[in-house]
């Protein structure tokens, strides 16, 4: 069984290390096997695109590349925070911010 991650698709995250340090964006996709995530507007690369029916011009396209999830922190109320899990009143595990104590939706 794979380990649960501290991030989910749609979360707003902040990059804490690497070339894109300090940038924020929302998560577009996650690759659990490689422990990498694509973050909107972060770690942009240029890719050479061959002409196709959908894009007859082709050319050079800028797109997001994966970034390791250990370099990402969840942003809660405008602040990057570590994340924990605790049981709510129904006994279901919910994510919460360790800095403010707020529940992460």
N, C-alpha and C positions, 0 to 999 in steps of 0.2 A: 504494500500500500504506500502511496506517495504522501509525503508530508504536507500538512496544510500550510498555505502561504499567508503572509501578513497583508497581502494586497489582492484586490479583485479587479476585474475589468470594470472601468467606469470610475474607479477611485482617482482622486487628485493626489499626485505624489510629487515629492521634491527629490532631485538628484543630490546626493550627499558627497559623492566623490567621482573623479574622472574628468574628462574633458568638458562635459556638460554640467559641471558642478554648479548648484544654485538655481538651475532652471526648474520650472514647474510645468506640469501638464497632466492630462488625464490618460489613463491606461487604455490602449486600443486592443491589445491582445497579449496573451501570456503563453509561453512555451514551458510547461512544467518539467519536461524531460531535460531541457537545457538550462532551466532556472533563469530564463530571460523574459523580458517584457518589452513591448513596443509602447513608447510614451509619445503622445501627440506633441510635435514640434521639438523633440529632443533627439540628439544623436542622428542628425540628418546626414544622409549619404547621397551621392549622385550615381544613378544607375543608367547605363546605356540601354535604351529600349529599341528593339527592332520594330519596323513598321508592321502593323497588323490591321485586321478589318476594323477593330475598335479604335485604333489610333494609327491612321494611314501615314501620318507624318513621321512617327518614331521620334528619335532624338534622345536628349539627356533629361532624365526625370529625377527630381529630388524626393526622397522618401525616408521614413524613419527606419533605423536599424535597431536591433535588439540591444538592451542594456541589462546587465545582471541585476537580479532583484535585491541582492545584498546592498546595492548602491542606491536603493530607493527607500524613502520614508513617507508614510501616509500623512497628508496635510489635513488637520482638523481645526476649524475656526481660524484659518490663516497661519497656523503654526505647525511645523513638522514635529511629529510626536511618535514615540514608540507605541506599539500596540500590544494589548493583552486580551485574553479571553476570560469571561466570567459567565456564570449562569444567571439568566434573568429570573423573574418571578415564576415563569412557566417551566423553568428547568432547562431551557434551550440556551446553548452557548452563543454569546454575542461578543463582537469585538468592541473594545473601548480604548480611548486614548489614555496612556499612562501619565501624560502631562496634565491634562485637565479633568480626566475622569469621565468625559462625555462619551456616549455611545456612538460608534461609527456605523452609519447606515450604508 
